[in-house]
Amino acid sequence: MEERRRIKAVKLMDDLMAEEFCVTSCCSRNIHGGKTWEEVKHIAHGARNTTISLAKQVGLPQLVVVKYAAVDDSDTLQRQSEVHAKFQGCPYILRCYGDEYCTAKDNGRIIYNVLFEHASGGNLADLIKTSRGGAGGLPESDVKSFTKSILLGLD
């Protein structure tokens, strides 16, 4: 299994080496020609060895959320990016600004990054937990509104 991952990573590196390079905060070079970013704040460690950070795109004022993982551990993140691409342009789904591969400065591993629109209000789970003065739950009108938006996003 580990050997298969190494072969996949080497093939990926060979396939991407011809692409343009640029600098990112966690990476010494971008192999895919994607967007560059600088970490502003670590948000969380996600499932399957992913890391989630609030970041600033170099040269742009807006903040983005970057999910990243070593390419060996990025299958789930890559699938998430592929699914998200199907919803591009939908006003009910956060935008995905693209993805990129880079090499980590500290250990030379290939890292897969996906850049998402930042929702300054936080996520729905946090809103539910903190709603009603910390008692949790949402008013029925909010539940209806969020449910409608989710269903419209899936339409």
DSSP file (Angstrom, degrees, kcal/mol; ACC not computed):
  #  RESIDUE AA STRUCTURE BP1 BP2  ACC     N-H-->O    O-->H-N    N-H-->O    O-->H-N    TCO  KAPPA ALPHA  PHI   PSI    X-CA   Y-CA   Z-CA
    1    1 A M     >        0   0    0      0, 0.0     4,-1.9     0, 0.0     5,-0.1   0.000 360.0 360.0 360.0 -47.9    0.0    0.0    0.0
    2    2 A E  H  >  +     0   0    0      1,-0.2     4,-2.2     2,-0.2     5,-0.1   0.894 360.0  52.3 -62.6 -40.0    2.8    2.5    1.0
    3    3 A E  H  > S+     0   0    0      1,-0.2     4,-2.5     2,-0.2    -1,-0.2   0.896 106.8  53.2 -63.0 -40.1    4.7    1.6   -2.2
    4    4 A R  H  > S+     0   0    0      1,-0.2     4,-2.4     2,-0.2    -1,-0.2   0.900 108.5  50.0 -61.7 -41.2    1.6    2.3   -4.3
    5    5 A R  H  X S+     0   0    0     -4,-1.9     4,-2.6     2,-0.2    -1,-0.2   0.906 110.2  50.2 -63.7 -41.6    1.3    5.7   -2.7
    6    6 A R  H  X S+     0   0    0     -4,-2.2     4,-2.7     2,-0.2    -2,-0.2   0.923 110.6  48.8 -62.9 -44.2    4.9    6.5   -3.4
    7    7 A I  H  X S+     0   0    0     -4,-2.5     4,-2.6     1,-0.2     5,-0.2   0.920 111.9  49.7 -61.3 -43.4    4.6    5.5   -7.1
    8    8 A K  H  X S+     0   0    0     -4,-2.4     4,-2.5     1,-0.2    -2,-0.2   0.915 112.0  47.9 -61.2 -43.8    1.4    7.6   -7.3
    9    9 A A  H  X S+     0   0    0     -4,-2.6     4,-2.5     2,-0.2    -2,-0.2   0.901 112.4  48.5 -65.4 -41.6    3.3   10.6   -5.8
   10   10 A V  H  X S+     0   0    0     -4,-2.7     4,-2.5     2,-0.2    -2,-0.2   0.921 112.7  48.1 -65.0 -43.9    6.3   10.2   -8.1
   11   11 A K  H  X S+     0   0    0     -4,-2.6     4,-2.7     2,-0.2    -2,-0.2   0.919 111.8  50.4 -62.0 -43.3    4.1    9.9  -11.1
   12   12 A L  H  X S+     0   0    0     -4,-2.5     4,-2.0     1,-0.2    -2,-0.2   0.921 110.2  49.8 -60.3 -44.6    2.1   13.0  -10.0
   13   13 A M  H  X S+     0   0    0     -4,-2.5     4,-1.5     1,-0.2    -1,-0.2   0.920 111.7  48.3 -60.8 -44.4    5.4   14.9   -9.5
   14   14 A D  H  < S+     0   0    0     -4,-2.5     4,-0.4     1,-0.2     3,-0.3   0.915 112.0  49.7 -61.6 -43.1    6.6   13.9  -13.0
   15   15 A D  H  < S+     0   0    0     -4,-2.7     3,-0.3     1,-0.2    -1,-0.2   0.836 117.5  40.1 -64.3 -33.1    3.3   14.9  -14.6
   16   16 A L  H >< S+     0   0    0     -4,-2.0     3,-2.2    -5,-0.2    -1,-0.2   0.593  86.8  91.5 -96.1 -11.5    3.3   18.3  -12.9
   17   17 A M  T 3< S+     0   0    0     -4,-1.5    -1,-0.2     1,-0.3    -2,-0.1   0.776  82.1  59.4 -58.0 -27.4    6.9   19.3  -13.2
   18   18 A A  T 3  S+     0   0    0     -4,-0.4    -1,-0.3    -3,-0.3    -2,-0.1   0.641  88.0  96.9 -77.0 -12.5    6.3   21.1  -16.5
   19   19 A E  S <  S-     0   0    0     -3,-2.2    14,-0.1    12,-0.3    13,-0.1  -0.229  87.1 -86.7 -74.3 166.6    3.8   23.5  -14.9
   20   20 A E        -     0   0    0     12,-0.2    13,-0.5     1,-0.1     2,-0.3  -0.320  40.8-135.9 -74.2 158.3    4.7   27.0  -13.6
   21   21 A F        +     0   0    0     11,-0.1     2,-0.3    12,-0.1    10,-0.2  -0.869  27.7 160.2-117.0 146.3    6.1   27.5  -10.2
   22   22 A C        -     0   0    0     -2,-0.3     8,-2.1     8,-0.3     2,-0.3  -0.950  37.5 -95.8-154.2 172.4    5.4   30.2   -7.5
   23   23 A V        +     0   0    0     -2,-0.3     2,-0.3     6,-0.2     5,-0.2  -0.731  33.2 177.4-100.7 140.2    5.8   30.7   -3.8
   24   24 A T        -     0   0    0      3,-1.3    14,-0.2    -2,-0.3    12,-0.1  -0.834  41.9-104.4-127.7 171.9    3.2   30.0   -1.0
   25   25 A S  S    S+     0   0    0     12,-2.5    13,-0.1    -2,-0.3    80,-0.1   0.886 118.3  28.0 -69.2 -38.4    3.5   30.2    2.7
   26   26 A C  S    S+     0   0    0     11,-0.2    79,-1.3    78,-0.1     2,-0.4   0.533 118.9  65.8 -97.1  -5.4    3.8   26.5    3.5
   27   27 A C  E     -A  104   0A   0     77,-0.2    -3,-1.3     1,-0.1    77,-0.3  -0.886  63.5-150.2-123.6 145.9    5.3   25.6    0.2
   28   28 A S  E    S+     0   0A   0     75,-2.9     2,-0.3    -2,-0.4    76,-0.1   0.762  88.1   6.2 -82.8 -25.0    8.6   26.3   -1.4
   29   29 A R  E     -A  103   0A   0     74,-0.8    74,-1.7    -6,-0.1     2,-0.5  -0.975  65.4-131.1-157.7 145.6    7.1   26.1   -4.9
   30   30 A N  E     -A  102   0A   0     -8,-2.1    -8,-0.3    -2,-0.3    72,-0.3  -0.841  17.3-172.2 -95.6 127.4    3.7   25.6   -6.5
   31   31 A I  S    S+     0   0    0     70,-3.8   -12,-0.3    -2,-0.5    71,-0.2   0.582  78.3  50.6 -96.9 -10.8    3.8   22.9   -9.1
   32   32 A H  S    S-     0   0    0     69,-1.0   -12,-0.2   -13,-0.1    -1,-0.1   0.554 101.7-117.6-108.1 -10.2    0.3   23.4  -10.5
   33   33 A G        +     0   0    0    -13,-0.5   -12,-0.1    68,-0.3     3,-0.1   0.705  66.3 143.0  79.3  18.6    0.2   27.2  -11.2
   34   34 A G        -     0   0    0     67,-0.2    66,-0.1     1,-0.2     2,-0.1   0.067  57.7 -59.8 -78.1-166.9   -2.7   27.7   -8.8
   35   35 A K        -     0   0    0     64,-0.1     2,-0.3    62,-0.1    -1,-0.2  -0.420  48.6-131.2 -77.8 152.2   -3.2   30.6   -6.5
   36   36 A T        +     0   0    0     22,-0.2    22,-1.0    -2,-0.1     2,-0.3  -0.726  29.2 176.4-101.2 155.8   -0.6   31.6   -3.8
   37   37 A W  E     -B   57   0A   0     -2,-0.3   -12,-2.5    20,-0.3     2,-0.4  -0.984  25.5-140.8-155.3 160.4   -1.5   32.3   -0.2
   38   38 A E  E     -B   56   0A   0     18,-2.3    18,-2.6    -2,-0.3     2,-0.2  -0.997  32.9-114.5-127.1 130.8   -0.2   33.1    3.2
   39   39 A E  E     +B   55   0A   0     -2,-0.4    16,-0.3    16,-0.2     3,-0.1  -0.439  32.4 174.2 -67.0 131.6   -1.6   31.5    6.4
   40   40 A V  E     -     0   0A   0     14,-3.1     2,-0.3     1,-0.4    15,-0.2   0.762  69.8  -2.5-100.2 -42.1   -3.3   34.1    8.7
   41   41 A K  E     -B   54   0A   0     13,-2.0    13,-3.3     0, 0.0     2,-0.4  -0.969  65.1-122.9-156.2 133.7   -4.7   31.7   11.3
   42   42 A H  E     -B   53   0A   0     -2,-0.3    11,-0.2    11,-0.2     3,-0.1  -0.659  29.2-179.2 -73.9 129.8   -4.8   27.9   11.8
   43   43 A I  E     -     0   0A   0      9,-2.5     2,-0.3    -2,-0.4    10,-0.2   0.879  49.1 -43.8 -97.6 -53.1   -8.4   26.9   12.1
   44   44 A A  E     -B   52   0A   0      8,-1.9     8,-3.2     0, 0.0     2,-0.6  -0.990  44.3-101.9-167.7 166.3   -8.5   23.1   12.6
   45   45 A H  E     -B   51   0A   0     -2,-0.3     6,-0.3     6,-0.2     3,-0.1  -0.943  46.0-157.3 -99.2 125.3   -7.2   19.7   11.8
   46   46 A G    >   -     0   0    0      4,-2.0     3,-0.5    -2,-0.6     4,-0.3  -0.153  29.9 -62.8 -91.2-171.1   -9.8   18.0    9.6
   47   47 A A  G >  S+     0   0    0      1,-0.2     3,-0.9     2,-0.2    -1,-0.2  -0.329 113.1  21.8 -69.8 154.6  -10.5   14.4    8.8
   48   48 A R  G 3  S-     0   0    0      1,-0.2    -1,-0.2    -3,-0.1    29,-0.2   0.864 134.0 -56.2  56.4  45.6   -7.9   12.2    7.1
   49   49 A N  G <  S+     0   0    0     -3,-0.5    21,-0.4     1,-0.2    -1,-0.2   0.741  95.8 145.0  64.2  26.3   -4.8   14.3    8.0
   50   50 A T    <   -     0   0    0     -3,-0.9    -4,-2.0    -4,-0.3     2,-0.4  -0.644  36.7-149.9 -91.1 155.2   -6.1   17.5    6.4
   51   51 A T  E     -BC  45  68A   0     17,-2.7    17,-2.5    -6,-0.3     2,-0.5  -0.963   3.9-153.8-122.2 142.2   -5.4   20.9    7.9
   52   52 A I  E     +BC  44  67A   0     -8,-3.2    -9,-2.5    -2,-0.4    -8,-1.9  -0.971  19.6 172.7-120.6 127.7   -7.7   23.9    7.6
   53   53 A S  E     -BC  42  66A   0     13,-2.5    13,-3.0    -2,-0.5     2,-0.5  -0.964  34.7-125.6-134.7 149.1   -6.4   27.5    7.7
   54   54 A L  E     +BC  41  65A   0    -13,-3.3   -14,-3.1    -2,-0.3   -13,-2.0  -0.814  46.5 175.4 -85.9 132.5   -7.6   31.0    7.2
   55   55 A A  E     -BC  39  64A   0      9,-3.3     9,-3.2    -2,-0.5     2,-0.5  -0.916  32.7-129.6-141.5 162.5   -5.3   32.5    4.6
   56   56 A K  E     -BC  38  63A   0    -18,-2.6   -18,-2.3    -2,-0.3     2,-0.3  -0.963  27.9-126.2-114.1 128.8   -4.8   35.6    2.5
   57   57 A Q  E >   -B   37   0A   0      5,-1.2     3,-2.2    -2,-0.5   -20,-0.3  -0.583  37.6-104.3 -71.5 132.6   -4.2   35.3   -1.2
   58   58 A V  T 3  S+     0   0    0    -22,-1.0   -22,-0.2    -2,-0.3    -1,-0.1  -0.373 104.7  10.7 -60.1 127.2   -1.0   37.1   -2.1
   59   59 A G  T 3  S+     0   0    0      1,-0.2    -1,-0.3    -2,-0.1    -2,-0.0   0.414 112.9  91.5  85.6  -1.8   -1.8   40.4   -3.8
   60   60 A L    <   -     0   0    0     -3,-2.2    -1,-0.2     2,-0.1    -3,-0.1  -0.952  67.8-141.6-126.8 147.5   -5.6   40.3   -2.9
   61   61 A P  S    S+     0   0    0      0, 0.0    -1,-0.1     0, 0.0     2,-0.0   0.746  70.8  95.4 -79.2 -22.2   -7.3   41.7    0.1
   62   62 A Q        -     0   0    0      1,-0.1    -5,-1.2    -6,-0.1     2,-0.3  -0.325  69.6-127.8 -76.7 151.1   -9.9   38.9    0.7
   63   63 A L  E     -C   56   0A   0     -7,-0.2    55,-0.8    55,-0.1     2,-0.3  -0.664  25.6-170.7 -90.6 150.8   -9.4   36.0    3.1
   64   64 A V  E     -CD  55 117A   0     -9,-3.2    -9,-3.3    -2,-0.3     2,-0.5  -0.889  23.4-120.5-132.4 164.5   -9.8   32.4    1.9
   65   65 A V  E     -CD  54 116A   0     51,-2.7    51,-3.5    -2,-0.3     2,-0.5  -0.942  27.1-161.1-105.9 130.0  -10.0   29.1    3.6
   66   66 A V  E     -CD  53 115A   0    -13,-3.0   -13,-2.5    -2,-0.5     2,-0.5  -0.953   6.9-167.9-115.0 125.1   -7.3   26.6    2.6
   67   67 A K  E     +CD  52 114A   0     47,-2.5    47,-2.4    -2,-0.5     2,-0.3  -0.939  21.6 170.3-105.1 131.9   -7.7   22.9    3.2
   68   68 A Y  E     +CD  51 113A   0    -17,-2.5   -17,-2.7    -2,-0.5     2,-0.3  -0.984  14.6 166.5-145.4 156.1   -4.5   21.0    2.6
   69   69 A A  E     - D   0 112A   0     43,-1.8    43,-3.2    -2,-0.3   -19,-0.1  -0.979  48.2 -81.8-157.3 157.5   -2.9   17.6    3.1
   70   70 A A  E >   - D   0 111A   0    -21,-0.4     3,-2.2    -2,-0.3    41,-0.3  -0.423  48.4-116.2 -59.3 142.1    0.1   15.6    1.9
   71   71 A V  G >  S+     0   0    0     39,-3.0     3,-1.3     1,-0.3    -1,-0.1   0.818 115.8  62.3 -56.5 -31.4   -0.7   14.2   -1.5
   72   72 A D  G 3  S+     0   0    0     38,-0.3    -1,-0.3     1,-0.3     3,-0.2   0.790 113.5  35.2 -61.9 -27.3   -0.4   10.7    0.0
   73   73 A D  G <  S+     0   0    0     -3,-2.2     4,-0.3     1,-0.1     3,-0.3   0.126  95.5  92.1-110.8  18.2   -3.4   11.6    2.3
   74   74 A S    <>  +     0   0    0     -3,-1.3     4,-2.9     1,-0.2     5,-0.2   0.335  44.9 104.8-102.8   8.3   -5.3   13.8   -0.1
   75   75 A D  H  > S+     0   0    0      1,-0.2     4,-2.2    -3,-0.2    -1,-0.2   0.924  87.2  44.2 -55.0 -48.0   -7.8   11.4   -1.9
   76   76 A T  H  > S+     0   0    0     -3,-0.3     4,-2.4     1,-0.2    -1,-0.2   0.910 114.6  49.3 -64.2 -42.5  -10.8   12.6    0.2
   77   77 A L  H  > S+     0   0    0     -4,-0.3     4,-2.1     2,-0.2    -1,-0.2   0.883 110.1  51.1 -64.7 -39.1   -9.8   16.2   -0.3
   78   78 A Q  H  X S+     0   0    0     -4,-2.9     4,-2.1     2,-0.2    -1,-0.2   0.898 110.4  49.0 -65.0 -40.3   -9.4   15.8   -4.0
   79   79 A R  H  X S+     0   0    0     -4,-2.2     4,-2.6    -5,-0.2     5,-0.2   0.908 109.1  53.1 -64.7 -40.8  -12.8   14.1   -4.2
   80   80 A Q  H  X S+     0   0    0     -4,-2.4     4,-2.6     1,-0.2    -2,-0.2   0.910 109.2  49.2 -59.5 -42.2  -14.3   17.1   -2.2
   81   81 A S  H  X S+     0   0    0     -4,-2.1     4,-1.9     2,-0.2    -1,-0.2   0.900 110.4  50.5 -63.5 -41.7  -12.7   19.5   -4.7
   82   82 A E  H  X S+     0   0    0     -4,-2.1     4,-0.7     2,-0.2    -2,-0.2   0.912 113.0  45.4 -63.7 -43.4  -14.2   17.5   -7.7
   83   83 A V  H >< S+     0   0    0     -4,-2.6     3,-1.1     1,-0.2     4,-0.4   0.924 111.2  53.2 -65.2 -44.0  -17.7   17.5   -6.2
   84   84 A H  H >< S+     0   0    0     -4,-2.6     3,-1.7     1,-0.3    -1,-0.2   0.850  99.4  63.5 -60.5 -34.9  -17.4   21.2   -5.3
   85   85 A A  H >< S+     0   0    0     -4,-1.9     3,-1.2     1,-0.3    -1,-0.3   0.798  93.5  62.8 -60.8 -28.8  -16.5   22.0   -8.9
   86   86 A K  T << S+     0   0    0     -3,-1.1    -1,-0.3    -4,-0.7    -2,-0.2   0.696 103.1  49.9 -69.5 -18.2  -19.9   20.7  -10.0
   87   87 A F  T X  S+     0   0    0     -3,-1.7     3,-2.4    -4,-0.4    -1,-0.2   0.278  76.9 140.5-104.0   9.4  -21.5   23.5   -8.0
   88   88 A Q  T <  S+     0   0    0     -3,-1.2     7,-0.1     1,-0.3     6,-0.1  -0.269  72.3  20.8 -54.3 134.3  -19.4   26.4   -9.4
   89   89 A G  T 3  S+     0   0    0      1,-0.3    -1,-0.3     4,-0.1     6,-0.1   0.303  87.4 131.0  89.4  -9.2  -21.5   29.5   -9.9
   90   90 A C    X   -     0   0    0     -3,-2.4     3,-1.4     1,-0.1    -1,-0.3  -0.672  51.4-149.7 -78.6 123.0  -24.3   28.3   -7.5
   91   91 A P  T 3  S+     0   0    0      0, 0.0    -1,-0.1     0, 0.0    62,-0.1   0.600  93.4  59.1 -70.3  -8.3  -25.0   31.3   -5.1
   92   92 A Y  T 3  S+     0   0    0     -5,-0.1     2,-0.4    60,-0.1    61,-0.2   0.441  97.9  66.5 -98.6  -1.2  -25.9   28.8   -2.3
   93   93 A I  S <  S-     0   0    0     -3,-1.4    -4,-0.1    -6,-0.2     3,-0.1  -0.963  91.4-107.4-122.2 136.1  -22.6   27.1   -2.2
   94   94 A L        -     0   0    0     -2,-0.4    -4,-0.1     1,-0.1    -7,-0.1  -0.328  44.7-105.9 -59.6 141.4  -19.3   28.6   -1.1
   95   95 A R        -     0   0    0     -4,-0.1    22,-3.1    21,-0.1     2,-0.5  -0.363  20.5-144.5 -69.6 146.2  -16.9   29.3   -4.0
   96   96 A C  E     - E   0 116A   0     20,-0.2    20,-0.3   -12,-0.1     3,-0.1  -0.972   7.2-164.1-108.4 122.3  -13.9   27.1   -4.6
   97   97 A Y  E     -     0   0A   0     18,-2.8     2,-0.2    -2,-0.5    19,-0.2   0.510  51.4 -88.5 -87.0  -4.7  -11.1   29.2   -6.0
   98   98 A G  E     - E   0 115A   0     17,-0.8    17,-2.8   -64,-0.1    -1,-0.3  -0.719  37.6 -94.4 129.4-178.6   -9.1   26.3   -7.2
   99   99 A D  E     - E   0 114A   0     -2,-0.2     2,-0.3    15,-0.2    15,-0.2  -0.864  28.2-174.1-134.1 168.3   -6.5   23.8   -6.1
  100  100 A E  E     - E   0 113A   0     13,-2.1    13,-3.0    -2,-0.3     2,-0.4  -0.989  18.4-136.3-159.3 156.4   -2.7   23.5   -6.3
  101  101 A Y  E     + E   0 112A   0     -2,-0.3   -70,-3.8    11,-0.2   -69,-1.0  -0.936  31.4 161.8-114.5 143.0    0.2   21.2   -5.6
  102  102 A C  E     -AE  30 111A   0      9,-2.2     9,-3.6    -2,-0.4     2,-0.5  -0.943  37.9-107.4-149.4 171.0    3.4   22.4   -4.0
  103  103 A T  E     -AE  29 110A   0    -74,-1.7   -75,-2.9    -2,-0.3   -74,-0.8  -0.903  37.0-115.9-105.9 135.8    6.4   21.0   -2.1
  104  104 A A  E  >  -A   27   0A   0      5,-3.1     4,-1.7    -2,-0.5   -77,-0.2  -0.434  14.3-139.7 -69.2 138.4    6.7   21.6    1.6
  105  105 A K  T  4 S+     0   0    0    -79,-1.3    -1,-0.1     1,-0.2   -78,-0.1   0.883  97.3  47.6 -64.6 -39.3    9.6   23.7    2.6
  106  106 A D  T  4 S+     0   0    0    -80,-0.3    -1,-0.2     1,-0.1   -79,-0.1   0.840 132.1   6.9 -78.6 -32.9   10.5   21.7    5.7
  107  107 A N  T  4 S-     0   0    0      2,-0.1    -2,-0.2     0, 0.0    -1,-0.1   0.438  88.9-118.9-133.2   0.3   10.4   18.1    4.3
  108  108 A G     <  +     0   0    0     -4,-1.7    -3,-0.1     1,-0.2     2,-0.1   0.530  60.1 148.9  75.6   5.0   10.0   18.3    0.5
  109  109 A R        -     0   0    0     -6,-0.1    -5,-3.1     1,-0.1     2,-0.4  -0.377  54.3-108.3 -70.5 151.5    6.7   16.4    0.6
  110  110 A I  E     - E   0 103A   0     -7,-0.2   -39,-3.0    -2,-0.1     2,-0.4  -0.698  36.7-160.2 -81.4 129.3    4.1   17.2   -2.1
  111  111 A I  E     -DE  70 102A   0     -9,-3.6    -9,-2.2    -2,-0.4     2,-0.5  -0.908   8.8-148.3-114.3 137.9    1.1   19.0   -0.6
  112  112 A Y  E     -DE  69 101A   0    -43,-3.2   -43,-1.8    -2,-0.4     2,-0.4  -0.933  19.4-170.8-106.1 124.9   -2.3   19.3   -2.2
  113  113 A N  E     -DE  68 100A   0    -13,-3.0   -13,-2.1    -2,-0.5     2,-0.4  -0.909  12.0-168.3-116.9 141.6   -4.2   22.6   -1.4
  114  114 A V  E     -DE  67  99A   0    -47,-2.4   -47,-2.5    -2,-0.4     2,-0.5  -0.999  13.3-150.3-127.2 129.5   -7.8   23.6   -2.1
  115  115 A L  E     -DE  66  98A   0    -17,-2.8   -18,-2.8    -2,-0.4   -17,-0.8  -0.875  17.9-177.4-105.7 125.3   -8.8   27.3   -1.7
  116  116 A F  E     -DE  65  96A   0    -51,-3.5   -51,-2.7    -2,-0.5   -20,-0.2  -0.822  35.2 -91.7-119.1 156.7  -12.4   28.1   -0.7
  117  117 A E  E     -D   64   0A   0    -22,-3.1     2,-0.5    -2,-0.3   -53,-0.2  -0.377  45.0-121.5 -58.5 141.4  -14.4   31.3   -0.1
  118  118 A H        -     0   0    0    -55,-0.8     2,-0.9   -63,-0.1   -55,-0.1  -0.808  15.0-153.4 -92.1 125.0  -14.3   32.4    3.5
  119  119 A A    >   -     0   0    0     -2,-0.5     3,-2.2     1,-0.1   -55,-0.0  -0.861   5.9-160.7 -96.1 104.3  -17.6   32.7    5.3
  120  120 A S  T 3  S+     0   0    0     -2,-0.9    -1,-0.1     1,-0.3     3,-0.1   0.719  85.1  63.5 -63.5 -20.8  -16.9   35.3    7.9
  121  121 A G  T 3  S-     0   0    0      1,-0.3    -1,-0.3    -3,-0.1     2,-0.1   0.511 107.6-123.4 -80.7  -3.3  -20.0   34.2    9.9
  122  122 A G    <   -     0   0    0     -3,-2.2    -1,-0.3     4,-0.1     2,-0.2  -0.437  41.1 -46.0  91.8-170.4  -18.5   30.7   10.6
  123  123 A N     >  -     0   0    0     -2,-0.1     4,-2.0    -3,-0.1     5,-0.1  -0.554  49.4-108.8-100.7 167.9  -20.1   27.4    9.7
  124  124 A L  H  > S+     0   0    0      1,-0.2     4,-2.5     2,-0.2     5,-0.2   0.870 115.5  56.7 -62.8 -39.5  -23.6   26.1   10.3
  125  125 A A  H  > S+     0   0    0      1,-0.2     4,-2.0     2,-0.2    -1,-0.2   0.918 109.0  46.3 -60.1 -43.6  -22.6   23.7   13.1
  126  126 A D  H  > S+     0   0    0      1,-0.2     4,-2.2     2,-0.2    -1,-0.2   0.887 110.6  53.3 -66.5 -38.2  -21.0   26.5   15.1
  127  127 A L  H  X S+     0   0    0     -4,-2.0     4,-1.3     1,-0.2    -2,-0.2   0.915 108.9  49.2 -61.9 -43.1  -24.1   28.7   14.5
  128  128 A I  H  < S+     0   0    0     -4,-2.5     9,-0.9     1,-0.2     3,-0.2   0.914 112.2  48.7 -62.3 -43.1  -26.4   26.0   15.8
  129  129 A K  H  < S+     0   0    0     -4,-2.0    -1,-0.2     7,-0.2    -2,-0.2   0.867 118.7  37.7 -65.5 -37.3  -24.2   25.5   18.9
  130  130 A T  H  X S+     0   0    0     -4,-2.2     4,-1.2    -5,-0.1     3,-0.4   0.527  91.4 113.0 -95.9  -6.0  -24.0   29.2   19.8
  131  131 A S  T  <>S+     0   0    0     -4,-1.3     5,-2.3    -3,-0.2     3,-0.4  -0.219  71.3  26.9 -65.6 156.1  -27.5   30.2   18.9
  132  132 A R  T >45S-     0   0    0      1,-0.2     3,-1.3     3,-0.2    -1,-0.2   0.904 140.2 -52.1  58.2  46.9  -30.0   31.3   21.6
  133  133 A G  T 345S-     0   0    0     -3,-0.4    -1,-0.2     1,-0.3    -2,-0.2   0.790 109.3 -49.2  65.8  28.9  -27.4   32.5   23.9
  134  134 A G  T 3<5S+     0   0    0     -4,-1.2    -1,-0.3    -3,-0.4    -3,-0.2   0.381 114.2 111.8  92.4  -4.2  -25.4   29.3   23.8
  135  135 A A  T < 5S-     0   0    0     -3,-1.3    -3,-0.2    -4,-0.3    -2,-0.1   0.700  75.1-134.6 -74.7 -18.2  -28.4   27.1   24.5
  136  136 A G      < +     0   0    0     -5,-2.3    -7,-0.2     1,-0.2    -1,-0.1  -0.053  57.9  85.8  86.5 168.8  -28.1   25.7   21.0
  137  137 A G        -     0   0    0     -9,-0.9    -1,-0.2    -3,-0.1    -3,-0.1   0.049  64.6-107.6  83.1 162.2  -30.7   25.1   18.3
  138  138 A L        -     0   0    0     -7,-0.1   -10,-0.1    -6,-0.0     5,-0.0  -0.924  31.4 -97.7-125.2 150.9  -32.1   27.5   15.8
  139  139 A P    >>  -     0   0    0      0, 0.0     4,-2.1     0, 0.0     3,-0.7  -0.356  39.8-113.1 -61.0 149.7  -35.4   29.2   15.4
  140  140 A E  H 3> S+     0   0    0      1,-0.3     4,-2.5     2,-0.2     5,-0.2   0.852 116.6  57.7 -55.9 -37.5  -37.8   27.4   13.0
  141  141 A S  H 3> S+     0   0    0      1,-0.2     4,-2.1     2,-0.2    -1,-0.3   0.887 107.7  47.1 -63.0 -37.9  -37.6   30.3   10.6
  142  142 A D  H <> S+     0   0    0     -3,-0.7     4,-3.0     2,-0.2     5,-0.3   0.900 110.0  52.8 -68.6 -40.7  -33.8   29.9   10.3
  143  143 A V  H  X S+     0   0    0     -4,-2.1     4,-2.6     1,-0.2     5,-0.2   0.926 110.7  47.8 -60.0 -44.4  -34.1   26.2    9.9
  144  144 A K  H  X S+     0   0    0     -4,-2.5     4,-2.5     2,-0.2    -1,-0.2   0.922 113.0  48.3 -61.6 -44.4  -36.5   26.7    7.0
  145  145 A S  H  X S+     0   0    0     -4,-2.1     4,-2.3     2,-0.2    -2,-0.2   0.930 114.5  44.3 -64.0 -46.4  -34.3   29.3    5.4
  146  146 A F  H  X S+     0   0    0     -4,-3.0     4,-2.6     2,-0.2    -1,-0.2   0.906 113.4  51.3 -65.2 -41.1  -31.1   27.2    5.7
  147  147 A T  H  X S+     0   0    0     -4,-2.6     4,-2.6    -5,-0.3    -2,-0.2   0.915 110.1  49.7 -62.1 -42.8  -32.9   24.1    4.5
  148  148 A K  H  X S+     0   0    0     -4,-2.5     4,-2.7    -5,-0.2     5,-0.2   0.929 111.5  48.5 -61.3 -45.7  -34.2   26.0    1.5
  149  149 A S  H  X S+     0   0    0     -4,-2.3     4,-2.1     2,-0.2    -2,-0.2   0.901 111.6  49.7 -62.5 -41.0  -30.7   27.3    0.6
  150  150 A I  H  X S+     0   0    0     -4,-2.6     4,-1.4     2,-0.2    -1,-0.2   0.933 112.9  46.5 -63.0 -45.8  -29.2   23.8    0.9
  151  151 A L  H  X S+     0   0    0     -4,-2.6     4,-1.0     1,-0.2    -2,-0.2   0.892 112.0  50.4 -65.6 -39.3  -31.9   22.3   -1.3
  152  152 A L  H  < S+     0   0    0     -4,-2.7     3,-0.3     1,-0.2    -1,-0.2   0.873 108.0  54.6 -64.9 -35.5  -31.5   25.1   -3.9
  153  153 A G  H  < S+     0   0    0     -4,-2.1    -1,-0.2     1,-0.2    -2,-0.2   0.820 110.4  45.7 -65.8 -30.5  -27.8   24.5   -3.8
  154  154 A L  H  <        0   0    0     -4,-1.4    -1,-0.2     1,-0.2    -2,-0.2   0.620 360.0 360.0 -86.4 -14.1  -28.3   20.8   -4.6
  155  155 A D     <        0   0    0     -4,-1.0    -1,-0.2    -3,-0.3    -2,-0.1   0.490 360.0 360.0 -66.1 360.0  -30.9   21.6   -7.4
